Amino acid sequence: MSLKLSISIKGILFNHGRVLLLKNERNEWELPGGRIEENESPEQCVVREMQEELGINCTVETIIDSWVFEVLKEKFVFIVSYLCKCDDPANILISEEHIEYKWVHLDELEDIHIPKGYKESIHKAKWSL
């Protein structure tokens, strides 16, 4: 039996040594991003999602990694993460898709309830700066 996956494109955004995380409806922290729309590249997707979820304009710096995440029992998502940059990270206005946001120092990341794959992506992104 083949594995059925949805695809989610995520953006990793740093500001003064901290990474931006959003809290979702499952009370988990995650990276901003979402699903690709028809005729959209992954890079266009992450730029659009950052605008929709955070109210800020970003650019894509580089692809970081990809991995498969079991969101719920037997529900899998193929995650692709990109390092992003934005002009004004202080002007974040989150959408109704998330409960809250916060900037987290990398040394605090291990204490945050966030899937392991996101933590690994964030650490890889930090090394690519």
URLIN-V261520 format. One record per pair of residues at least 6 apart in sequence whose C-alpha atoms are under 8 Angstrom apart, sorted by the first residue. I is the first residue (numbers start at 1). J is the second residue. D is the distance in whole Angstrom. If there is no record, write none. Layout:
# URLIN-V261520
i: {I & I}
j: {J & J}
d: {D & D}
This chain:
# URLIN-V261520
i: {4 & 5 & 5 & 5 & 5 & 6 & 6 & 6 & 6 & 7 & 7 & 7 & 7 & 7 & 7 & 7 & 8 & 8 & 8 & 8 & 8 & 8 & 8 & 8 & 9 & 9 & 9 & 9 & 9 & 9 & 9 & 9 & 9 & 9 & 9 & 10 & 10 & 10 & 10 & 10 & 10 & 10 & 10 & 10 & 11 & 11 & 11 & 11 & 11 & 11 & 11 & 11 & 11 & 12 & 12 & 12 & 12 & 12 & 12 & 12 & 12 & 12 & 12 & 13 & 13 & 13 & 13 & 13 & 13 & 14 & 14 & 15 & 15 & 17 & 17 & 18 & 18 & 18 & 18 & 19 & 19 & 19 & 19 & 19 & 20 & 20 & 20 & 20 & 20 & 21 & 21 & 21 & 21 & 21 & 21 & 21 & 21 & 22 & 22 & 22 & 22 & 22 & 22 & 22 & 22 & 22 & 23 & 23 & 23 & 23 & 23 & 23 & 24 & 24 & 24 & 24 & 24 & 25 & 25 & 25 & 28 & 28 & 28 & 29 & 29 & 29 & 29 & 30 & 30 & 30 & 31 & 32 & 32 & 32 & 32 & 33 & 33 & 33 & 33 & 33 & 34 & 34 & 34 & 35 & 36 & 36 & 37 & 43 & 46 & 46 & 47 & 47 & 47 & 47 & 50 & 50 & 50 & 51 & 51 & 52 & 53 & 53 & 53 & 53 & 53 & 54 & 54 & 54 & 54 & 55 & 55 & 55 & 55 & 55 & 56 & 56 & 56 & 56 & 56 & 56 & 57 & 57 & 58 & 58 & 58 & 58 & 59 & 59 & 59 & 60 & 60 & 60 & 60 & 61 & 61 & 61 & 61 & 62 & 62 & 62 & 63 & 63 & 63 & 63 & 64 & 64 & 64 & 64 & 64 & 64 & 64 & 65 & 65 & 65 & 65 & 66 & 66 & 66 & 66 & 67 & 67 & 67 & 67 & 68 & 68 & 68 & 68 & 69 & 69 & 69 & 69 & 69 & 70 & 70 & 71 & 81 & 82 & 83 & 94 & 94 & 106 & 109 & 110}
j: {76 & 75 & 76 & 77 & 78 & 35 & 76 & 77 & 78 & 34 & 35 & 36 & 77 & 78 & 79 & 80 & 33 & 34 & 35 & 36 & 77 & 78 & 79 & 80 & 33 & 34 & 35 & 36 & 42 & 45 & 46 & 79 & 80 & 81 & 82 & 31 & 32 & 33 & 34 & 46 & 79 & 80 & 81 & 82 & 31 & 32 & 33 & 46 & 50 & 81 & 82 & 83 & 84 & 19 & 20 & 31 & 32 & 81 & 82 & 83 & 84 & 122 & 125 & 19 & 20 & 83 & 84 & 85 & 86 & 20 & 85 & 89 & 103 & 105 & 106 & 103 & 104 & 105 & 106 & 103 & 104 & 105 & 106 & 122 & 31 & 101 & 102 & 103 & 104 & 29 & 30 & 31 & 32 & 101 & 102 & 103 & 104 & 29 & 30 & 31 & 32 & 98 & 99 & 100 & 101 & 102 & 29 & 30 & 98 & 99 & 100 & 101 & 30 & 97 & 98 & 99 & 100 & 97 & 98 & 99 & 113 & 114 & 115 & 112 & 113 & 114 & 115 & 114 & 115 & 118 & 118 & 49 & 50 & 53 & 54 & 45 & 46 & 49 & 50 & 53 & 45 & 46 & 49 & 45 & 42 & 45 & 45 & 60 & 60 & 82 & 57 & 58 & 59 & 60 & 56 & 57 & 58 & 57 & 58 & 95 & 93 & 94 & 95 & 97 & 98 & 92 & 93 & 94 & 95 & 91 & 92 & 93 & 94 & 95 & 86 & 88 & 89 & 91 & 92 & 93 & 86 & 87 & 84 & 85 & 86 & 87 & 84 & 85 & 86 & 82 & 83 & 84 & 85 & 82 & 83 & 84 & 85 & 82 & 83 & 84 & 80 & 81 & 82 & 83 & 80 & 81 & 82 & 83 & 121 & 124 & 125 & 80 & 81 & 82 & 121 & 78 & 79 & 80 & 81 & 78 & 79 & 80 & 117 & 76 & 77 & 78 & 79 & 76 & 77 & 78 & 79 & 117 & 76 & 77 & 77 & 121 & 125 & 125 & 100 & 101 & 123 & 119 & 119}
d: {7 & 8 & 5 & 5 & 6 & 8 & 7 & 5 & 6 & 8 & 6 & 7 & 6 & 5 & 6 & 8 & 7 & 5 & 5 & 7 & 7 & 6 & 5 & 6 & 5 & 5 & 6 & 7 & 6 & 7 & 6 & 6 & 5 & 6 & 8 & 6 & 6 & 4 & 7 & 6 & 7 & 6 & 5 & 6 & 6 & 6 & 6 & 6 & 7 & 6 & 5 & 6 & 6 & 7 & 7 & 7 & 7 & 7 & 6 & 5 & 6 & 7 & 7 & 6 & 6 & 6 & 5 & 6 & 8 & 6 & 8 & 7 & 8 & 6 & 7 & 5 & 5 & 4 & 6 & 5 & 5 & 6 & 7 & 8 & 7 & 7 & 6 & 5 & 6 & 6 & 5 & 5 & 7 & 6 & 6 & 6 & 7 & 5 & 5 & 6 & 6 & 6 & 7 & 6 & 4 & 7 & 4 & 6 & 6 & 5 & 5 & 6 & 7 & 7 & 5 & 6 & 8 & 8 & 7 & 7 & 6 & 6 & 8 & 7 & 6 & 5 & 8 & 6 & 8 & 7 & 7 & 7 & 6 & 7 & 8 & 8 & 6 & 5 & 6 & 8 & 8 & 7 & 6 & 7 & 7 & 5 & 7 & 6 & 8 & 8 & 7 & 6 & 6 & 7 & 6 & 7 & 7 & 6 & 7 & 7 & 8 & 5 & 5 & 7 & 8 & 5 & 5 & 5 & 7 & 8 & 6 & 5 & 7 & 8 & 7 & 7 & 7 & 7 & 6 & 8 & 6 & 7 & 6 & 5 & 4 & 7 & 6 & 5 & 6 & 7 & 6 & 5 & 6 & 7 & 5 & 5 & 7 & 6 & 5 & 7 & 8 & 6 & 4 & 6 & 8 & 5 & 5 & 6 & 7 & 7 & 6 & 6 & 6 & 7 & 7 & 7 & 5 & 4 & 6 & 6 & 5 & 7 & 7 & 7 & 6 & 5 & 6 & 6 & 5 & 6 & 7 & 7 & 4 & 6 & 7 & 7 & 8 & 6 & 7 & 7 & 8 & 7 & 8}
